[in-house]
Amino acid sequence: MEQYEALERALALIERPGGWTQKAFCRQRLGAQSVFTADEPGFWDTAANAYCALGAIGVACGGNEDLQEACTATLDALALDDFGGDVEEVNDGAGAVAEGAAFDHVRVIFRQAIRETKAAAAAGTAVALPAIGPVAERHAQAALARIAGG
């Protein structure tokens, strides 16, 4: 699976009515009531029907940790560049992100990541990430190289 495909799947999960949540990786909701909340990454219960940005990535990547890491690195780089926090902070309405605008910001980040990763896949190149610091850049590029088999 290409990175942009995982990002598209994750975006589709959170854009479903009631499919997005904050301050938890996933939840099962029955109406307005939250039946359970998963606060630990890697716990993607099949009964969940609402996901934060990172929870949706976890589900969309289907256990492929390298792909999940690359998607998260891309989203974090774009979130830092556009909103001054990582994607989890933007999702949860932390810092400068007003909680009411968080969902719209998350969708903007996902759409930009999809465009950039789709273009990179078509060109056969690595995703050009915004300046996120040398350690994070190396980490993200290494994950992308593992996915590409390089």
N, CA, C and O atoms as a GROMACS GRO file, in nm:
protein
  600
    1MET      N    1   0.085  -0.118   0.000
    1MET     CA    2   0.000   0.000   0.000
    1MET      C    3   0.090   0.124   0.000
    1MET      O    4   0.188   0.131   0.074
    2GLU      N    5   0.056   0.219  -0.082
    2GLU     CA    6   0.128   0.346  -0.087
    2GLU      C    7   0.087   0.433   0.032
    2GLU      O    8  -0.021   0.416   0.089
    3GLN      N    9   0.175   0.524   0.068
    3GLN     CA   10   0.147   0.612   0.182
    3GLN      C   11   0.021   0.692   0.158
    3GLN      O   12  -0.061   0.706   0.250
    4TYR      N   13   0.002   0.746   0.039
    4TYR     CA   14  -0.117   0.828   0.013
    4TYR      C   15  -0.245   0.746   0.027
    4TYR      O   16  -0.349   0.800   0.065
    5GLU      N   17  -0.238   0.616  -0.005
    5GLU     CA   18  -0.357   0.531   0.008
    5GLU      C   19  -0.394   0.513   0.156
    5GLU      O   20  -0.512   0.515   0.191
    6ALA      N   21  -0.295   0.495   0.241
    6ALA     CA   22  -0.321   0.484   0.385
    6ALA      C   23  -0.379   0.614   0.438
    6ALA      O   24  -0.472   0.614   0.518
    7LEU      N   25  -0.324   0.726   0.393
    7LEU     CA   26  -0.375   0.857   0.435
    7LEU      C   27  -0.519   0.878   0.388
    7LEU      O   28  -0.601   0.932   0.463
    8GLU      N   29  -0.550   0.836   0.265
    8GLU     CA   30  -0.688   0.847   0.215
    8GLU      C   31  -0.784   0.762   0.298
    8GLU      O   32  -0.894   0.807   0.330
    9ARG      N   33  -0.741   0.640   0.333
    9ARG     CA   34  -0.826   0.552   0.415
    9ARG      C   35  -0.850   0.614   0.553
    9ARG      O   36  -0.962   0.612   0.604
   10ALA      N   37  -0.744   0.668   0.611
   10ALA     CA   38  -0.757   0.728   0.744
   10ALA      C   39  -0.849   0.849   0.740
   10ALA      O   40  -0.933   0.866   0.829
   11LEU      N   41  -0.834   0.932   0.639
   11LEU     CA   42  -0.921   1.049   0.627
   11LEU      C   43  -1.066   1.007   0.610
   11LEU      O   44  -1.156   1.067   0.668
   12ALA      N   45  -1.089   0.903   0.531
   12ALA     CA   46  -1.227   0.854   0.512
   12ALA      C   47  -1.286   0.807   0.645
   12ALA      O   48  -1.405   0.827   0.670
   13LEU      N   49  -1.206   0.745   0.731
   13LEU     CA   50  -1.254   0.699   0.861
   13LEU      C   51  -1.302   0.816   0.947
   13LEU      O   52  -1.410   0.810   1.007
   14ILE      N   53  -1.222   0.921   0.954
   14ILE     CA   54  -1.259   1.031   1.043
   14ILE      C   55  -1.364   1.123   0.983
   14ILE      O   56  -1.431   1.197   1.056
   15GLU      N   57  -1.380   1.120   0.852
   15GLU     CA   58  -1.482   1.207   0.789
   15GLU      C   59  -1.622   1.146   0.791
   15GLU      O   60  -1.719   1.214   0.758
   16ARG      N   61  -1.632   1.020   0.830
   16ARG     CA   62  -1.767   0.961   0.843
   16ARG      C   63  -1.840   1.034   0.956
   16ARG      O   64  -1.777   1.081   1.050
   17PRO      N   65  -1.972   1.043   0.947
   17PRO     CA   66  -2.047   1.106   1.058
   17PRO      C   67  -2.013   1.036   1.191
   17PRO      O   68  -2.030   0.915   1.204
   18GLY      N   69  -1.968   1.114   1.286
   18GLY     CA   70  -1.931   1.060   1.417
   18GLY      C   71  -1.800   0.985   1.417
   18GLY      O   72  -1.767   0.920   1.516
   19GLY      N   73  -1.723   0.991   1.309
   19GLY     CA   74  -1.601   0.911   1.296
   19GLY      C   75  -1.475   0.972   1.356
   19GLY      O   76  -1.371   0.907   1.358
   20TRP      N   77  -1.484   1.095   1.405
   20TRP     CA   78  -1.365   1.163   1.459
   20TRP      C   79  -1.380   1.182   1.608
   20TRP      O   80  -1.491   1.204   1.658
   21THR      N   81  -1.268   1.172   1.680
   21THR     CA   82  -1.269   1.197   1.824
   21THR      C   83  -1.143   1.272   1.864
   21THR      O   84  -1.050   1.285   1.785
   22GLN      N   85  -1.141   1.319   1.985
   22GLN     CA   86  -1.027   1.389   2.042
   22GLN      C   87  -0.988   1.323   2.174
   22GLN      O   88  -1.070   1.260   2.241
   23LYS      N   89  -0.861   1.341   2.209
   23LYS     CA   90  -0.807   1.299   2.339
   23LYS      C   91  -0.818   1.150   2.366
   23LYS      O   92  -0.820   1.107   2.481
   24ALA      N   93  -0.825   1.070   2.260
   24ALA     CA   94  -0.822   0.924   2.268
   24ALA      C   95  -0.792   0.873   2.128
   24ALA      O   96  -0.828   0.938   2.030
   25PHE      N   97  -0.725   0.758   2.117
   25PHE     CA   98  -0.694   0.703   1.986
   25PHE      C   99  -0.819   0.651   1.916
   25PHE      O  100  -0.835   0.666   1.795
   26CYS      N  101  -0.908   0.590   1.994
   26CYS     CA  102  -1.034   0.545   1.936
   26CYS      C  103  -1.138   0.532   2.046
   26CYS      O  104  -1.106   0.521   2.165
   27ARG      N  105  -1.262   0.534   2.003
   27ARG     CA  106  -1.374   0.519   2.096
   27ARG      C  107  -1.484   0.438   2.027
   27ARG      O  108  -1.494   0.434   1.905
   28GLN      N  109  -1.562   0.375   2.108
   28GLN     CA  110  -1.687   0.318   2.057
   28GLN      C  111  -1.797   0.407   2.112
   28GLN      O  112  -1.808   0.428   2.232
   29ARG      N  113  -1.876   0.457   2.022
   29ARG     CA  114  -1.985   0.545   2.065
   29ARG      C  115  -2.119   0.484   2.029
   29ARG      O  116  -2.137   0.427   1.921
   30LEU      N  117  -2.210   0.496   2.121
   30LEU     CA  118  -2.349   0.461   2.097
   30LEU      C  119  -2.426   0.590   2.120
   30LEU      O  120  -2.450   0.629   2.235
   31GLY      N  121  -2.463   0.655   2.012
   31GLY     CA  122  -2.523   0.788   2.024
   31GLY      C  123  -2.418   0.884   2.074
   31GLY      O  124  -2.306   0.887   2.022
   32ALA      N  125  -2.451   0.962   2.175
   32ALA     CA  126  -2.357   1.059   2.230
   32ALA      C  127  -2.270   1.000   2.341
   32ALA      O  128  -2.179   1.066   2.390
   33GLN      N  129  -2.299   0.876   2.381
   33GLN     CA  130  -2.226   0.815   2.493
   33GLN      C  131  -2.105   0.739   2.442
   33GLN      O  132  -2.113   0.663   2.346
   34SER      N  133  -1.991   0.760   2.508
   34SER     CA  134  -1.869   0.688   2.477
   34SER      C  135  -1.868   0.560   2.561
   34SER      O  136  -1.867   0.567   2.684
   35VAL      N  137  -1.867   0.445   2.494
   35VAL     CA  138  -1.870   0.317   2.565
   35VAL      C  139  -1.732   0.278   2.613
   35VAL      O  140  -1.717   0.230   2.726
   36PHE      N  141  -1.631   0.298   2.530
   36PHE     CA  142  -1.494   0.275   2.575
   36PHE      C  143  -1.402   0.373   2.504
   36PHE      O  144  -1.436   0.430   2.400
   37THR      N  145  -1.286   0.390   2.563
   37THR     CA  146  -1.185   0.478   2.508
   37THR      C  147  -1.052   0.406   2.513
   37THR      O  148  -1.017   0.348   2.616
   38ALA      N  149  -0.977   0.410   2.404
   38ALA     CA  150  -0.843   0.353   2.402
   38ALA      C  151  -0.744   0.468   2.407
   38ALA      O  152  -0.741   0.553   2.318
   39ASP      N  153  -0.663   0.469   2.510
   39ASP     CA  154  -0.567   0.577   2.527
   39ASP      C  155  -0.425   0.536   2.490
   39ASP      O  156  -0.332   0.616   2.498
   40GLU      N  157  -0.408   0.412   2.448
   40GLU     CA  158  -0.275   0.364   2.414
   40GLU      C  159  -0.264   0.340   2.265
   40GLU      O  160  -0.353   0.278   2.206
   41PRO      N  161  -0.156   0.388   2.200
   41PRO     CA  162  -0.137   0.360   2.059
   41PRO      C  163  -0.124   0.210   2.038
   41PRO      O  164  -0.069   0.139   2.122
   42GLY      N  165  -0.173   0.162   1.926
   42GLY     CA  166  -0.164   0.020   1.896
   42GLY      C  167  -0.289  -0.057   1.937
   42GLY      O  168  -0.302  -0.174   1.902
   43PHE      N  169  -0.379   0.007   2.010
   43PHE     CA  170  -0.503  -0.060   2.048
   43PHE      C  171  -0.613  -0.010   1.955
   43PHE      O  172  -0.671   0.097   1.976
   44TRP      N  173  -0.640  -0.088   1.852
   44TRP     CA  174  -0.740  -0.048   1.754
   44TRP      C  175  -0.852  -0.150   1.757
   44TRP      O  176  -0.857  -0.239   1.672
   45ASP      N  177  -0.939  -0.140   1.851
   45ASP     CA  178  -1.048  -0.234   1.868
   45ASP      C  179  -1.141  -0.228   1.748
   45ASP      O  180  -1.175  -0.120   1.699
   46THR      N  181  -1.183  -0.345   1.702
   46THR     CA  182  -1.272  -0.351   1.585
   46THR      C  183  -1.409  -0.293   1.614
   46THR      O  184  -1.484  -0.262   1.521
   47ALA      N  185  -1.443  -0.278   1.741
   47ALA     CA  186  -1.573  -0.221   1.776
   47ALA      C  187  -1.571  -0.068   1.775
   47ALA      O  188  -1.676  -0.004   1.786
   48ALA      N  189  -1.452  -0.009   1.763
   48ALA     CA  190  -1.442   0.137   1.764
   48ALA      C  191  -1.509   0.194   1.639
   48ALA      O  192  -1.506   0.134   1.531
   49ASN      N  193  -1.569   0.311   1.655
   49ASN     CA  194  -1.630   0.376   1.539
   49ASN      C  195  -1.595   0.524   1.533
   49ASN      O  196  -1.651   0.598   1.452
   50ALA      N  197  -1.502   0.569   1.618
   50ALA     CA  198  -1.453   0.706   1.614
   50ALA      C  199  -1.304   0.703   1.643
   50ALA      O  200  -1.259   0.632   1.733
   51TYR      N  201  -1.227   0.779   1.566
   51TYR     CA  202  -1.081   0.777   1.576
   51TYR      C  203  -1.026   0.918   1.575
   51TYR      O  204  -1.083   1.007   1.512
   52CYS      N  205  -0.915   0.938   1.645
   52CYS     CA  206  -0.839   1.060   1.629
   52CYS      C  207  -0.754   1.042   1.503
   52CYS      O  208  -0.756   0.936   1.442
   53ALA      N  209  -0.679   1.145   1.465
   53ALA     CA  210  -0.596   1.136   1.345
   53ALA      C  211  -0.499   1.018   1.354
   53ALA      O  212  -0.486   0.943   1.257
   54LEU      N  213  -0.432   1.000   1.468
   54LEU     CA  214  -0.335   0.891   1.481
   54LEU      C  215  -0.403   0.756   1.491
   54LEU      O  216  -0.350   0.657   1.440
   55GLY      N  217  -0.518   0.748   1.555
   55GLY     CA  218  -0.592   0.622   1.561
   55GLY      C  219  -0.637   0.578   1.422
   55GLY      O  220  -0.631   0.460   1.390
   56ALA      N  221  -0.681   0.674   1.341
   56ALA     CA  222  -0.723   0.643   1.204
   56ALA      C  223  -0.605   0.594   1.121
   56ALA      O  224  -0.619   0.502   1.040
   57ILE      N  225  -0.488   0.654   1.141
   57ILE     CA  226  -0.368   0.608   1.071
   57ILE      C  227  -0.336   0.464   1.112
   57ILE      O  228  -0.304   0.381   1.027
   58GLY      N  229  -0.346   0.435   1.242
   58GLY     CA  230  -0.319   0.299   1.289
   58GLY      C  231  -0.408   0.196   1.222
   58GLY      O  232  -0.361   0.089   1.182
   59VAL      N  233  -0.536   0.227   1.209
   59VAL     CA  234  -0.630   0.135   1.145
   59VAL      C  235  -0.601   0.125   0.995
   59VAL      O  236  -0.597   0.016   0.940
   60ALA      N  237  -0.580   0.239   0.931
   60ALA     CA  238  -0.560   0.242   0.786
   60ALA      C  239  -0.434   0.168   0.743
   60ALA      O  240  -0.429   0.111   0.634
   61CYS      N  241  -0.333   0.167   0.828
   61CYS     CA  242  -0.207   0.101   0.793
   61CYS      C  243  -0.210  -0.049   0.820
   61CYS      O  244  -0.118  -0.121   0.781
   62GLY      N  245  -0.313  -0.096   0.884
   62GLY     CA  246  -0.333  -0.240   0.902
   62GLY      C  247  -0.217  -0.315   0.964
   62GLY      O  248  -0.188  -0.428   0.923
   63GLY      N  249  -0.150  -0.255   1.060
   63GLY     CA  250  -0.041  -0.324   1.129
   63GLY      C  251   0.096  -0.302   1.066
   63GLY      O  252   0.195  -0.349   1.121
   64ASN      N  253   0.104  -0.233   0.954
   64ASN     CA  254   0.232  -0.203   0.892
   64ASN      C  255   0.295  -0.085   0.967
   64ASN      O  256   0.263   0.031   0.940
   65GLU      N  257   0.384  -0.117   1.060
   65GLU     CA  258   0.439  -0.014   1.148
   65GLU      C  259   0.525   0.087   1.073
   65GLU      O  260   0.525   0.205   1.108
   66ASP      N  261   0.598   0.043   0.970
   66ASP     CA  262   0.679   0.137   0.893
   66ASP      C  263   0.591   0.237   0.820
   66ASP      O  264   0.620   0.356   0.817
   67LEU      N  265   0.482   0.189   0.762
   67LEU     CA  266   0.389   0.277   0.692
   67LEU      C  267   0.323   0.372   0.790
   67LEU      O  268   0.308   0.491   0.762
   68GLN      N  269   0.284   0.321   0.906
   68GLN     CA  270   0.223   0.404   1.009
   68GLN      C  271   0.320   0.514   1.054
   68GLN      O  272   0.280   0.629   1.072
   69GLU      N  273   0.445   0.477   1.073
   69GLU     CA  274   0.547   0.573   1.115
   69GLU      C  275   0.569   0.681   1.008
   69GLU      O  276   0.582   0.799   1.040
   70ALA      N  277   0.572   0.640   0.882
   70ALA     CA  278   0.592   0.736   0.772
   70ALA      C  279   0.473   0.831   0.760
   70ALA      O  280   0.491   0.951   0.741
   71CYS      N  281   0.353   0.778   0.772
   71CYS     CA  282   0.233   0.863   0.766
   71CYS      C  283   0.232   0.963   0.881
   71CYS      O  284   0.203   1.081   0.861
   72THR      N  285   0.263   0.916   0.999
   72THR     CA  286   0.265   1.003   1.117
   72THR      C  287   0.372   1.110   1.102
   72THR      O  288   0.347   1.227   1.134
   73ALA      N  289   0.490   1.073   1.053
   73ALA     CA  290   0.597   1.172   1.034
   73ALA      C  291   0.556   1.279   0.934
   73ALA      O  292   0.584   1.397   0.955
   74THR      N  293   0.490   1.239   0.826
   74THR     CA  294   0.444   1.336   0.726
   74THR      C  295   0.339   1.429   0.785
   74THR      O  296   0.347   1.551   0.768
   75LEU      N  297   0.240   1.371   0.856
   75LEU     CA  298   0.136   1.454   0.917
   75LEU      C  299   0.196   1.548   1.022
   75LEU      O  300   0.158   1.665   1.029
   76ASP      N  301   0.289   1.497   1.104
   76ASP     CA  302   0.352   1.581   1.206
   76ASP      C  303   0.429   1.697   1.142
   76ASP      O  304   0.420   1.811   1.189
   77ALA      N  305   0.503   1.669   1.036
   77ALA     CA  306   0.580   1.775   0.970
   77ALA      C  307   0.489   1.883   0.916
   77ALA      O  308   0.516   2.002   0.932
   78LEU      N  309   0.380   1.844   0.853
   78LEU     CA  310   0.287   1.942   0.797
   78LEU      C  311   0.214   2.017   0.908
   78LEU      O  312   0.191   2.138   0.897
   79ALA      N  313   0.177   1.947   1.014
   79ALA     CA  314   0.110   2.013   1.128
   79ALA      C  315   0.202   2.115   1.192
   79ALA      O  316   0.159   2.226   1.223
   80LEU      N  317   0.327   2.077   1.213
   80LEU     CA  318   0.423   2.171   1.272
   80LEU      C  319   0.442   2.292   1.183
   80LEU      O  320   0.447   2.406   1.230
   81ASP      N  321   0.452   2.267   1.053
   81ASP     CA  322   0.475   2.375   0.958
   81ASP      C  323   0.355   2.470   0.950
   81ASP      O  324   0.372   2.592   0.946
   82ASP      N  325   0.235   2.414   0.948
   82ASP     CA  326   0.114   2.494   0.930
   82ASP      C  327   0.052   2.546   1.060
   82ASP      O  328  -0.003   2.656   1.063
   83PHE      N  329   0.061   2.467   1.169
   83PHE     CA  330  -0.012   2.501   1.291
   83PHE      C  331   0.073   2.507   1.417
   83PHE      O  332   0.021   2.536   1.525
   84GLY      N  333   0.202   2.479   1.407
   84GLY     CA  334   0.292   2.494   1.520
   84GLY      C  335   0.288   2.384   1.623
   84GLY      O  336   0.341   2.401   1.733
   85GLY      N  337   0.224   2.272   1.592
   85GLY     CA  338   0.220   2.157   1.684
   85GLY      C  339   0.215   2.030   1.604
   85GLY      O  340   0.188   2.033   1.484
   86ASP      N  341   0.240   1.916   1.668
   86ASP     CA  342   0.230   1.791   1.593
   86ASP      C  343   0.082   1.758   1.568
   86ASP      O  344  -0.007   1.826   1.619
   87VAL      N  345   0.058   1.653   1.490
   87VAL     CA  346  -0.080   1.623   1.450
   87VAL      C  347  -0.167   1.586   1.571
   87VAL      O  348  -0.287   1.616   1.572
   88GLU      N  349  -0.110   1.523   1.671
   88GLU     CA  350  -0.188   1.490   1.791
   88GLU      C  351  -0.232   1.617   1.863
   88GLU      O  352  -0.346   1.626   1.909
   89GLU      N  353  -0.142   1.714   1.874
   89GLU     CA  354  -0.176   1.841   1.939
   89GLU      C  355  -0.284   1.916   1.860
   89GLU      O  356  -0.376   1.972   1.918
   90VAL      N  357  -0.271   1.916   1.728
   90VAL     CA  358  -0.372   1.982   1.645
   90VAL      C  359  -0.506   1.909   1.660
   90VAL      O  360  -0.609   1.973   1.677
   91ASN      N  361  -0.503   1.776   1.654
   91ASN     CA  362  -0.626   1.698   1.668
   91ASN      C  363  -0.698   1.728   1.800
   91ASN      O  364  -0.820   1.742   1.803
   92ASP      N  365  -0.620   1.737   1.907
   92ASP     CA  366  -0.680   1.755   2.039
   92ASP      C  367  -0.705   1.900   2.077
   92ASP      O  368  -0.749   1.928   2.188
   93GLY      N  369  -0.677   1.992   1.985
   93GLY     CA  370  -0.705   2.133   2.010
   93GLY      C  371  -0.611   2.195   2.111
   93GLY      O  372  -0.651   2.284   2.187
   94ALA      N  373  -0.485   2.149   2.113
   94ALA     CA  374  -0.388   2.202   2.209
   94ALA      C  375  -0.318   2.324   2.154
   94ALA      O  376  -0.317   2.348   2.033
   95GLY      N  377  -0.260   2.401   2.242
   95GLY     CA  378  -0.180   2.516   2.202
   95GLY      C  379  -0.262   2.622   2.130
   95GLY      O  380  -0.368   2.664   2.178
   96ALA      N  381  -0.211   2.664   2.016
   96ALA     CA  382  -0.273   2.773   1.942
   96ALA      C  383  -0.396   2.729   1.863
   96ALA      O  384  -0.465   2.813   1.806
   97VAL      N  385  -0.424   2.599   1.860
   97VAL     CA  386  -0.538   2.548   1.783
   97VAL      C  387  -0.662   2.554   1.870
   97VAL      O  388  -0.668   2.489   1.975
   98ALA      N  389  -0.760   2.629   1.827
   98ALA     CA  390  -0.887   2.635   1.899
   98ALA      C  391  -0.959   2.502   1.881
   98ALA      O  392  -0.965   2.450   1.770
   99GLU      N  393  -1.012   2.447   1.989
   99GLU     CA  394  -1.073   2.315   1.984
   99GLU      C  395  -1.182   2.306   1.878
   99GLU      O  396  -1.195   2.203   1.811
  100GLY      N  397  -1.259   2.408   1.861
  100GLY     CA  398  -1.366   2.406   1.761
  100GLY      C  399  -1.314   2.398   1.619
  100GLY      O  400  -1.386   2.352   1.530
  101ALA      N  401  -1.191   2.442   1.596
  101ALA     CA  402  -1.133   2.440   1.461
  101ALA      C  403  -1.046   2.317   1.438
  101ALA      O  404  -0.998   2.297   1.327
  102ALA      N  405  -1.026   2.236   1.538
  102ALA     CA  406  -0.932   2.124   1.530
  102ALA      C  407  -0.966   2.028   1.415
  102ALA      O  408  -0.877   1.990   1.339
  103PHE      N  409  -1.092   1.989   1.402
  103PHE     CA  410  -1.128   1.894   1.297
  103PHE      C  411  -1.098   1.949   1.159
  103PHE      O  412  -1.046   1.878   1.073
  104ASP      N  413  -1.130   2.076   1.137
  104ASP     CA  414  -1.100   2.138   1.007
  104ASP      C  415  -0.949   2.141   0.982
  104ASP      O  416  -0.905   2.116   0.870
  105HIS      N  417  -0.871   2.170   1.084
  105HIS     CA  418  -0.725   2.172   1.070
  105HIS      C  419  -0.672   2.032   1.038
  105HIS      O  420  -0.585   2.017   0.953
  106VAL      N  421  -0.724   1.931   1.106
  106VAL     CA  422  -0.681   1.793   1.080
  106VAL      C  423  -0.710   1.756   0.934
  106VAL      O  424  -0.626   1.696   0.867
  107ARG      N  425  -0.827   1.791   0.887
  107ARG     CA  426  -0.862   1.761   0.747
  107ARG      C  427  -0.770   1.832   0.649
  107ARG      O  428  -0.732   1.775   0.547
  108VAL      N  429  -0.734   1.956   0.678
  108VAL     CA  430  -0.640   2.029   0.592
  108VAL      C  431  -0.505   1.957   0.588
  108VAL      O  432  -0.447   1.940   0.481
  109ILE      N  433  -0.456   1.915   0.704
  109ILE     CA  434  -0.327   1.846   0.711
  109ILE      C  435  -0.333   1.716   0.631
  109ILE      O  436  -0.241   1.687   0.554
  110PHE      N  437  -0.439   1.638   0.648
  110PHE     CA  438  -0.452   1.512   0.575
  110PHE      C  439  -0.455   1.538   0.424
  110PHE      O  440  -0.386   1.469   0.348
  111ARG      N  441  -0.533   1.633   0.381
  111ARG     CA  442  -0.544   1.659   0.237
  111ARG      C  443  -0.412   1.704   0.177
  111ARG      O  444  -0.376   1.664   0.065
  112GLN      N  445  -0.339   1.785   0.250
  112GLN     CA  446  -0.208   1.828   0.202
  112GLN      C  447  -0.112   1.709   0.197
  112GLN      O  448  -0.036   1.695   0.101
  113ALA      N  449  -0.115   1.624   0.298
  113ALA     CA  450  -0.029   1.506   0.300
  113ALA      C  451  -0.063   1.411   0.185
  113ALA      O  452   0.027   1.355   0.123
  114ILE      N  453  -0.191   1.394   0.156
  114ILE     CA  454  -0.232   1.308   0.046
  114ILE      C  455  -0.180   1.364  -0.086
  114ILE      O  456  -0.124   1.289  -0.167
  115ARG      N  457  -0.197   1.494  -0.109
  115ARG     CA  458  -0.147   1.555  -0.233
  115ARG      C  459   0.002   1.534  -0.248
  115ARG      O  460   0.050   1.495  -0.354
  116GLU      N  461   0.077   1.561  -0.141
  116GLU     CA  462   0.223   1.553  -0.148
  116GLU      C  463   0.272   1.410  -0.164
  116GLU      O  464   0.365   1.384  -0.241
  117THR      N  465   0.212   1.316  -0.092
  117THR     CA  466   0.258   1.178  -0.103
  117THR      C  467   0.214   1.115  -0.235
  117THR      O  468   0.286   1.031  -0.290
  118LYS      N  469   0.100   1.154  -0.287
  118LYS     CA  470   0.055   1.105  -0.418
  118LYS      C  471   0.149   1.156  -0.528
  118LYS      O  472   0.186   1.080  -0.617
  119ALA      N  473   0.185   1.283  -0.521
  119ALA     CA  474   0.277   1.340  -0.620
  119ALA      C  475   0.414   1.273  -0.611
  119ALA      O  476   0.476   1.244  -0.713
  120ALA      N  477   0.461   1.249  -0.490
  120ALA     CA  478   0.590   1.183  -0.473
  120ALA      C  479   0.586   1.040  -0.527
  120ALA      O  480   0.682   0.995  -0.590
  121ALA      N  481   0.476   0.969  -0.503
  121ALA     CA  482   0.463   0.832  -0.554
  121ALA      C  483   0.462   0.832  -0.706
  121ALA      O  484   0.524   0.746  -0.769
  122ALA      N  485   0.392   0.926  -0.766
  122ALA     CA  486   0.385   0.934  -0.912
  122ALA      C  487   0.522   0.965  -0.973
  122ALA      O  488   0.556   0.916  -1.080
  123ALA      N  489   0.600   1.048  -0.902
  123ALA     CA  490   0.732   1.086  -0.951
  123ALA      C  491   0.840   0.986  -0.911
  123ALA      O  492   0.953   0.994  -0.959
  124GLY      N  493   0.805   0.893  -0.823
  124GLY     CA  494   0.904   0.796  -0.776
  124GLY      C  495   1.010   0.857  -0.686
  124GLY      O  496   1.124   0.812  -0.684
  125THR      N  497   0.971   0.962  -0.613
  125THR     CA  498   1.065   1.030  -0.524
  125THR      C  499   1.015   1.023  -0.380
  125THR      O  500   0.902   0.981  -0.353
  126ALA      N  501   1.102   1.065  -0.288
  126ALA     CA  502   1.063   1.072  -0.148
  126ALA      C  503   0.978   1.197  -0.126
  126ALA      O  504   0.986   1.293  -0.202
  127VAL      N  505   0.898   1.194  -0.023
  127VAL     CA  506   0.815   1.309   0.013
  127VAL      C  507   0.906   1.420   0.063
  127VAL      O  508   0.992   1.396   0.148
  128ALA      N  509   0.888   1.540   0.012
  128ALA     CA  510   0.965   1.655   0.059
  128ALA      C  511   0.895   1.711   0.182
  128ALA      O  512   0.791   1.776   0.170
  129LEU      N  513   0.952   1.687   0.297
  129LEU     CA  514   0.892   1.732   0.422
  129LEU      C  515   0.938   1.872   0.455
  129LEU      O  516   1.052   1.909   0.423
  130PRO      N  517   0.852   1.952   0.519
  130PRO     CA  518   0.896   2.084   0.566
  130PRO      C  519   1.007   2.067   0.669
  130PRO      O  520   1.029   1.957   0.720
  131ALA      N  521   1.076   2.174   0.698
  131ALA     CA  522   1.185   2.168   0.795
  131ALA      C  523   1.130   2.132   0.932
  131ALA      O  524   1.055   2.209   0.993
  132ILE      N  525   1.167   2.014   0.980
  132ILE     CA  526   1.116   1.967   1.109
  132ILE      C  527   1.230   1.930   1.203
  132ILE      O  528   1.207   1.871   1.309
  133GLY      N  529   1.350   1.965   1.166
  133GLY     CA  530   1.466   1.932   1.249
  133GLY      C  531   1.536   1.810   1.192
  133GLY      O  532   1.471   1.722   1.136
  134PRO      N  533   1.666   1.804   1.204
  134PRO     CA  534   1.744   1.699   1.140
  134PRO      C  535   1.714   1.558   1.192
  134PRO      O  536   1.714   1.464   1.114
  135VAL      N  537   1.688   1.543   1.321
  135VAL     CA  538   1.661   1.410   1.374
  135VAL      C  539   1.527   1.358   1.323
  135VAL      O  540   1.517   1.244   1.277
  136ALA      N  541   1.424   1.441   1.331
  136ALA     CA  542   1.293   1.400   1.281
  136ALA      C  543   1.296   1.374   1.131
  136ALA      O  544   1.231   1.282   1.082
  137GLU      N  545   1.371   1.455   1.058
  137GLU     CA  546   1.383   1.437   0.913
  137GLU      C  547   1.446   1.302   0.881
  137GLU      O  548   1.396   1.228   0.796
  138ARG      N  549   1.557   1.270   0.947
  138ARG     CA  550   1.623   1.140   0.923
  138ARG      C  551   1.529   1.025   0.958
  138ARG      O  552   1.523   0.925   0.886
  139HIS      N  553   1.456   1.039   1.066
  139HIS     CA  554   1.363   0.936   1.110
  139HIS      C  555   1.254   0.914   1.005
  139HIS      O  556   1.222   0.800   0.970
  140ALA      N  557   1.198   1.023   0.956
  140ALA     CA  558   1.092   1.014   0.856
  140ALA      C  559   1.144   0.957   0.725
  140ALA      O  560   1.078   0.872   0.664
  141GLN      N  561   1.259   1.002   0.680
  141GLN     CA  562   1.313   0.954   0.554
  141GLN      C  563   1.351   0.806   0.563
  141GLN      O  564   1.335   0.732   0.466
  142ALA      N  565   1.401   0.762   0.678
  142ALA     CA  566   1.435   0.621   0.696
  142ALA      C  567   1.309   0.534   0.688
  142ALA      O  568   1.312   0.428   0.627
  143ALA      N  569   1.200   0.580   0.748
  143ALA     CA  570   1.076   0.504   0.741
  143ALA      C  571   1.025   0.497   0.597
  143ALA      O  572   0.978   0.392   0.552
  144LEU      N  573   1.034   0.608   0.525
  144LEU     CA  574   0.990   0.609   0.385
  144LEU      C  575   1.077   0.516   0.300
  144LEU      O  576   1.025   0.447   0.212
  145ALA      N  577   1.207   0.514   0.326
  145ALA     CA  578   1.298   0.427   0.251
  145ALA      C  579   1.265   0.280   0.276
  145ALA      O  580   1.270   0.199   0.184
  146ARG      N  581   1.233   0.245   0.401
  146ARG     CA  582   1.197   0.106   0.432
  146ARG      C  583   1.071   0.064   0.357
  146ARG      O  584   1.062  -0.049   0.309
  147ILE      N  585   0.975   0.155   0.348
  147ILE     CA  586   0.851   0.125   0.276
  147ILE      C  587   0.880   0.103   0.128
  147ILE      O  588   0.826   0.012   0.067
  148ALA      N  589   0.965   0.187   0.072
  148ALA     CA  590   0.998   0.179  -0.070
  148ALA      C  591   1.093   0.062  -0.100
  148ALA      O  592   1.120   0.033  -0.217
  149GLY      N  593   1.142  -0.003   0.005
  149GLY     CA  594   1.232  -0.116  -0.014
  149GLY      C  595   1.375  -0.075  -0.038
  149GLY      O  596   1.456  -0.154  -0.086
  150GLY      N  597   1.406   0.051  -0.003
  150GLY     CA  598   1.542   0.102  -0.026
  150GLY      C  599   1.615   0.108   0.095
  150GLY      O  600   1.732   0.148   0.096
   0.00000   0.00000   0.00000
